[in-house]
Every structure is written in structure tokens, then in C-alpha cells.
């Protein structure tokens, strides 16, 4: 009887075990289905939020660009009318207005490129103290009389290898954020200093150990809660009312600083103000003064020197060719990569290739230059671009003899750069 009972117990156990196994399988399927449903719902919510943010962003950008374009086109129309009437007295005023609007439009596109980390940086040895001193008047005008500005410049500050224009934009954006955090007025402080970051701190900051320069912007505003501070660098995240902020400011700064080998950190508490610090790697080298180029003083071409210009935008080709002719260069023009390559493979004298990166016809500027260097291995190249993908410039690095200028640029600066490259 004991053996029969034992067999029955064993069968019961086997049956229960099988039931449990089937239940587990069903449970796993249910969990997987519910997890999948939750993930789909979360993804749909994220996509909805993203599209709402993109809609807000594009609406704001379209509004800003329409205002800027109105200033540019309106000024040019008045200039044309004045010239036709022979009235030249106030042409310069409208020309300055058009140039100012164009520069603001360029700054807006640079912010978007910085956010996407696809901007073409032009890093040079820079003294942050000198940069900030040169911005003080601009910052005071931007923040207004209700904000007390204090600049604490660290003594013996190390230079950094950085795109100075983008660093200036980043500091100005931080000051604007600080101003907005103090609607009733307050104190804004910009402080610079040298920092040694040891391995332990470097791990917590996601940096390499070493020497850094810090630029900190602090305010006496209401501060941030921990959850807001944790999301501050997220694209499109903003605590400002609808229509008053795209949420790109801090994410743009973060993208630019990370692209430059540094880090950004926020230190904030409710009712205790906020401090945002940029940590930039020290540059072991000297900072050189750069005079502002003027086309009237730009060096002239030597006899027979020829520059080839490849750009699919006729206006850009026309302007660059005009500068080249004014400086005494011979100019060859092409509108796409294929026709440009044919000219480069000819026997024509070409001392420098100036080319857009994005060209129509299946061959971009980098591919054209690489193909041309098979027959002209010493060909010097200057890429002029408004959008440089990593695949084109090689993760930010160009081959020897290749250089980049980002559109839009001052024509006089282009003339000086061309002379430098031909003589290099």
C-alpha cells in the first residue's frame, strides 16, 4: 500500500509540476505582452511629446526667421529704391540693418547646429578672461539695469583651445537664463579659475583627469528643484511658459562643450540660486592676437594665381568670385561636384579649391576633393559649409591641406583666409 500511495503522490506532484510550468509559461507570456504594450504606450507618449516639442520649436524658429527676413528684404528693397532715385544719404543705415538681421539669423542656425552637435567648430587658443571682458558691455545691456553684474577673473588663467564665438554665445545664453531667473533683479556673477581634477572627481564628472579652466555663471534667483536640475540639459525641456523658450539653450551649451572635450555641471537649490559651470581642457600654448581683417587691406594675389569655386548656390559663387577678382585672383567656377572634378582633372592652374560640402549630383565636396587629389596630391582645399557631417570631415578631422569655414562668413575674412592658405 505504501508503494501505491507513493506512486499516487508522485503522479500528483508531476501533475502539479506540469500545471505550474504551464502557468509560468502563460505568466511569462502575459508579462511579455504587458511589457510590450507598456513600451509601445511609452514610446507613443515620447513620440507625442517629441512632436509637440518639435512643433513648438519650428513654430518659434519660423516666427524668428520671418521677422529677420522681413528686416533683410525690406532693407534691401529700400536700398534698391534709394539707388534708383539717386538718394545715397541713408543707404548705409539700411545696409547696416540688413547685416544686423543676417547676423542674428546666422546665430539662430548656429544654436540649432550646436544642439545637434553638427556644427563645424573652429577651435583656436583663447583667453577666457579676455573674451569675457570683451563681452561685459553686451551682457550688461542684455541683462538690464535691474541685474548687478560682477566678473571675478581668475589670475594666471590658463588658455583653452575653443571656438571663441561659440564660447561667447554659451556664456551669453547662461547670463540670459540667469536674468530670467531673477525677474525682480539680483546679482549675476561670472567667475573663472584654474582647476585640477583628480581621477576620483573625474569619474564623477565624466571627464579625463587633468587641468581644466572653469567658467561659472551664478545667480541669486529662486534656484531649481532636484528633478528640474536633473532634466535641465534635455533637449526641448523648459520651465518657461509656452512660446517663451524652446528648451534648446542649455542643451546647445552642453553639446558644444562636450564636443570641445569639456563638461557642464549645474549646482542649484530651491531659494538658493543657481550656478552653471563649464569645465574646459587647458591648452598648453600661447594665445595670439588676431587683427580684424578688412578687405581693403587684405593681401593681393600674385600674378596668375587661380582659385576654383564650387558651390550650387549662384549667389554664393557670385559673391566669392567678386571678392577673388577684387583681390586680383583668376577665378574658375562650377556648380556641382561632377563638373568641378572635370575641371580639377584638366591642366588648368588651380592654386586653391574653395568648395561647399553639400553639392548636388551624387558627389559631395569632400568626395570631389579626394578624387582631385589623386592627380593633384598637393591641392589645397577650403570647404565653405553651413552643415558639415562627421562622415564628410572625418569625425571633426580633416586631411592635411584641408580647412573649413562655416557659412555665413564675412567676405573680408574669406579673402584673408584664402591668402593664408595659398601661402601656407
C-alpha positions in Angstrom: 0.0 0.0 0.0 2.8 2.3 0.7 4.2 1.9 -2.8 0.8 2.6 -4.4 0.4 5.7 -2.2 3.9 6.8 -3.1 3.2 6.4 -6.8 0.0 8.4 -6.5 1.8 11.1 -4.7 4.5 11.1 -7.3 1.8 11.4 -10.1 0.1 14.3 -8.2 3.4 16.0 -7.9 4.2 15.6 -11.6 0.7 16.9 -12.4 1.1 19.9 -10.2 4.6 20.5 -11.6 3.3 20.4 -15.1 0.4 22.8 -14.2 2.9 25.1 -12.5 5.2 25.0 -15.6 2.2 25.8 -17.9 1.2 28.7 -15.5 4.8 30.0 -15.6 4.8 29.9 -19.4 1.5 31.7 -19.5 2.6 34.2 -16.9 5.8 34.9 -18.9 3.7 35.4 -22.0 1.4 37.7 -20.1 4.3 39.7 -18.6 5.9 39.9 -22.1 2.7 41.1 -23.7 2.0 43.7 -21.0 5.7 44.9 -21.1 5.4 45.2 -24.8 2.2 47.1 -24.5 3.7 49.4 -21.9 6.8 50.0 -24.0 4.6 50.9 -27.0 2.5 53.2 -24.9 5.6 54.8 -23.5 7.1 55.2 -27.0 3.9 56.7 -28.3 3.9 59.2 -25.4 7.5 60.0 -26.0 6.9 60.5 -29.7 3.9 62.6 -29.0 5.9 64.8 -26.6 8.7 65.0 -29.1 6.4 66.1 -31.9 4.8 68.6 -29.7 8.2 70.0 -28.8 9.3 70.0 -32.4 6.1 71.8 -33.4 6.8 74.4 -30.7 10.4 74.7 -31.8 9.7 75.0 -35.5 6.9 77.5 -34.9 9.2 79.7 -32.8 12.0 79.4 -35.4 9.7 80.2 -38.2 8.5 83.3 -36.3 12.0 84.5 -35.6 13.2 83.8 -39.2 10.2 85.6 -40.7 11.0 88.7 -38.6 14.7 88.6 -39.6 13.9 88.0 -43.3 11.5 90.9 -43.2 14.3 93.1 -41.9 16.7 91.9 -44.5 14.4 92.0 -47.6 12.8 95.3 -46.5 16.2 97.0 -46.1 17.4 95.7 -49.4 14.2 96.9 -51.2 14.7 100.4 -49.7 18.4 100.4 -50.7 17.4 99.5 -54.3 14.8 102.2 -54.3 17.2 104.8 -52.9 19.9 103.9 -55.5 17.4 104.1 -58.4 16.4 107.6 -57.1 20.0 108.7 -56.7 19.5 109.2 -52.9 22.6 107.7 -51.3 22.5 109.6 -48.0 20.8 106.9 -45.8 21.8 103.8 -47.8 24.4 102.9 -45.2 21.7 102.9 -42.4 19.6 100.3 -44.2 22.7 98.3 -45.2 23.6 98.1 -41.5 20.1 97.0 -40.6 20.2 94.2 -43.2 23.6 93.0 -42.0 22.4 93.0 -38.4 19.4 90.9 -39.1 21.5 88.5 -41.2 24.0 88.0 -38.3 21.1 87.3 -35.9 19.7 84.7 -38.3 23.2 83.1 -38.5 23.3 83.0 -34.7 20.0 81.2 -34.6 21.1 78.5 -37.1 24.3 78.0 -35.1 22.3 77.4 -32.0 20.4 74.6 -33.8 23.7 73.1 -35.1 25.1 73.2 -31.7 22.1 71.4 -30.3 22.5 68.6 -32.8 26.3 68.6 -32.3 26.7 69.0 -36.1 28.3 72.4 -36.0 31.7 72.9 -37.6 33.9 74.3 -34.8 36.9 76.5 -35.4 38.9 76.0 -32.2 41.8 78.4 -31.5 43.9 79.2 -28.4 41.7 81.6 -26.4 42.0 83.6 -23.2 38.6 83.2 -21.5 39.2 86.3 -19.3 39.8 88.4 -22.4 36.8 87.0 -24.1 34.5 87.8 -21.1 36.0 91.3 -20.6 35.1 92.0 -24.2 31.5 90.9 -23.6 30.8 92.8 -20.4 29.1 95.7 -22.1 26.9 93.4 -24.2 26.0 91.3 -21.1 25.1 94.5 -19.1 22.8 95.7 -22.0 21.2 92.3 -22.3 20.5 91.7 -18.6 19.3 95.2 -17.9 19.7 97.7 -15.1 18.0 95.5 -12.5 20.8 93.0 -12.6 24.1 93.7 -10.8 26.9 92.1 -12.8 30.1 91.0 -11.2 33.1 89.5 -13.0 35.6 87.6 -10.9 38.5 86.9 -13.3 40.9 84.2 -12.0 44.6 85.3 -12.0 47.0 83.4 -14.2 44.1 81.8 -16.1 45.2 79.1 -18.5 44.2 79.4 -22.2 41.8 76.9 -23.7 41.5 75.5 -27.3 38.0 76.5 -28.2 35.7 78.1 -30.8 35.7 81.6 -29.2 32.4 82.7 -30.9 30.6 79.6 -29.6 32.0 80.0 -26.2 30.9 83.7 -26.2 27.4 82.5 -27.2 27.3 79.9 -24.4 28.3 82.5 -21.7 25.7 85.0 -23.0 23.0 82.3 -23.0 23.8 81.4 -19.4 23.6 85.1 -18.5 20.2 85.4 -20.2 19.0 82.3 -18.2 20.3 83.9 -15.0 18.5 87.2 -15.8 15.2 85.3 -16.4 15.6 83.5 -13.1 15.7 87.0 -11.4 12.6 88.8 -12.6 12.8 91.2 -9.7 16.5 91.9 -10.0 19.5 90.3 -8.3 23.2 89.6 -8.7 24.8 87.9 -11.6 28.4 86.6 -11.2 30.8 85.3 -13.8 33.8 83.6 -12.3 36.8 82.0 -14.0 39.5 79.8 -12.4 42.1 77.1 -12.9 41.1 73.6 -11.8 43.0 70.4 -11.2 40.6 67.4 -11.5 41.9 64.2 -9.9 40.9 60.7 -11.0 38.2 60.3 -8.3 36.5 63.6 -9.1 37.0 62.9 -12.9 35.0 59.7 -12.6 32.0 61.5 -11.0 32.2 64.3 -13.6 32.6 62.1 -16.7 36.0 63.7 -17.5 39.5 62.7 -18.1 41.8 63.6 -15.1 43.9 66.7 -15.7 43.9 70.5 -15.8 40.8 72.5 -16.7 39.6 76.0 -16.8 36.2 76.7 -15.2 33.8 79.4 -16.2 30.9 79.6 -13.8 27.8 81.8 -14.1 25.7 82.1 -10.9 22.5 84.0 -10.0 20.6 84.8 -6.8 17.3 83.6 -8.3 14.8 81.0 -7.0 17.0 78.0 -7.9 15.9 74.7 -9.2 14.4 71.6 -7.7 16.4 68.4 -8.0 14.1 67.0 -10.6 14.3 70.2 -12.8 18.1 70.3 -12.4 18.3 66.7 -13.5 16.4 67.4 -16.7 17.9 70.8 -17.5 20.2 69.6 -20.3 17.4 67.6 -22.0 16.5 68.9 -25.5 13.2 70.8 -25.5 12.9 70.8 -21.8 11.9 74.2 -20.4 10.2 75.6 -17.4 9.2 78.8 -19.3 5.7 79.4 -20.5 4.6 78.2 -23.9 6.2 80.4 -26.6 8.9 81.9 -24.3 11.5 79.2 -24.6 12.4 76.3 -26.9 14.4 74.4 -24.3 17.4 74.4 -26.6 19.6 76.8 -24.7 21.3 74.5 -22.1 21.3 71.5 -24.4 23.1 73.7 -27.0 25.7 74.6 -24.5 26.1 71.0 -23.3 26.5 69.8 -26.9 29.1 72.4 -27.7 31.2 71.9 -24.5 31.1 68.1 -24.8 32.1 68.4 -28.5 35.0 70.5 -27.2 36.2 67.9 -24.8 34.8 69.5 -21.7 31.8 69.1 -19.3 28.9 71.2 -17.9 27.6 70.9 -14.4 24.6 72.6 -12.6 24.7 73.4 -8.8 21.3 74.6 -7.6 18.9 74.5 -4.6 15.5 76.0 -4.2 15.6 79.6 -3.0 19.5 79.5 -3.0 20.1 80.4 -6.7 21.8 78.5 -9.4 25.4 78.1 -10.7 26.3 76.6 -14.1 30.0 75.7 -14.6 31.7 75.0 -17.8 34.9 72.9 -17.5 37.2 73.2 -20.5 40.6 71.4 -21.0 43.7 73.5 -20.5 45.6 74.4 -23.7 49.3 74.2 -23.4 50.2 77.0 -25.7 50.1 80.8 -26.2 47.2 82.9 -27.2 47.8 85.1 -30.2 46.1 88.4 -31.0 44.1 88.2 -34.2 43.5 91.5 -36.0 40.1 92.1 -37.6 40.5 91.5 -41.4 39.5 94.2 -43.8 39.1 93.6 -47.5 40.8 96.9 -48.3 43.9 95.7 -46.5 43.8 92.0 -47.5 46.9 90.8 -49.3 46.6 90.8 -53.1 47.1 87.8 -55.4 50.4 87.1 -57.1 50.4 87.1 -60.9 48.4 84.2 -62.4 47.2 82.7 -59.1 43.9 80.9 -59.7 41.1 79.9 -57.2 38.4 77.4 -58.2 35.0 77.9 -56.6 32.4 75.1 -56.5 29.0 75.9 -55.0 25.5 75.1 -56.1 24.2 78.4 -54.8 24.7 81.0 -57.5 24.6 83.9 -55.1 27.4 82.5 -53.0 29.5 81.8 -56.2 28.9 85.3 -57.4 30.0 86.9 -54.1 33.1 84.7 -53.6 34.1 85.3 -57.3 33.7 89.1 -56.8 36.0 89.0 -53.7 38.6 87.0 -55.7 38.5 89.3 -58.7 38.8 92.3 -56.4 41.9 90.8 -54.8 43.4 90.0 -58.2 42.9 86.3 -58.5 41.8 84.4 -61.5 38.5 82.5 -60.8 37.1 79.3 -62.2 33.5 78.4 -61.2 31.5 75.1 -61.1 28.0 74.4 -59.8 28.3 70.7 -58.8 30.9 68.0 -57.9 31.0 66.3 -61.3 31.7 69.4 -63.4 34.1 70.6 -60.7 36.1 67.3 -60.9 36.4 67.6 -64.7 38.0 71.0 -64.3 40.2 69.7 -61.5 41.4 66.9 -63.7 42.3 69.3 -66.5 45.6 71.0 -67.0 44.3 74.4 -65.6 46.3 76.1 -63.0 44.5 75.9 -59.6 46.2 77.2 -56.5 43.3 76.6 -54.2 39.9 74.8 -54.3 37.1 76.6 -52.4 34.1 74.2 -52.3 30.8 73.7 -50.5 30.5 70.4 -48.7 26.9 69.6 -49.8 26.8 69.5 -53.6 24.1 68.1 -55.9 24.6 65.3 -58.5 25.8 62.5 -56.2 29.3 63.8 -55.4 29.8 66.0 -52.4 32.6 68.4 -51.9 34.8 66.1 -49.8 34.5 63.3 -52.4 35.3 65.7 -55.2 38.4 67.0 -53.4 39.6 63.4 -52.5 39.2 62.4 -56.2 41.0 65.5 -57.4 44.0 64.8 -55.1 44.7 61.6 -57.0 46.1 63.8 -59.8 46.8 66.8 -57.7 48.2 65.4 -54.4 49.2 68.9 -53.1 45.9 70.5 -53.8 44.9 72.9 -51.0 41.2 72.9 -50.1 38.9 75.3 -48.2 35.5 73.9 -47.5 32.8 76.5 -47.0 29.7 74.9 -45.4 26.7 75.6 -43.4 26.4 71.9 -42.3 29.3 69.5 -42.0 28.5 65.9 -41.3 31.1 63.8 -39.4 31.3 61.4 -42.3 32.5 64.3 -44.6 35.0 65.9 -42.3 36.2 62.6 -40.7 34.8 62.9 -37.2 35.9 66.5 -37.0 39.4 65.9 -38.5 40.4 67.0 -42.0 43.3 65.7 -44.1 46.5 67.9 -44.2 45.9 70.9 -46.5 42.1 70.9 -46.0 40.4 73.6 -44.0 36.8 74.7 -43.1 34.9 78.0 -42.9 31.3 77.9 -41.7 28.7 79.9 -43.6 27.8 82.7 -43.2 31.1 84.4 -43.0 32.4 87.9 -43.6 33.7 88.3 -47.2 36.8 90.1 -46.0 37.6 87.2 -43.6 37.3 84.8 -46.6 39.8 86.9 -48.6 42.3 86.9 -45.8 41.9 83.1 -45.3 42.4 82.4 -49.0 45.7 84.3 -49.0 46.9 82.5 -45.9 46.1 79.0 -47.4 47.8 79.7 -50.7 50.9 80.9 -49.0 51.0 78.0 -46.5 
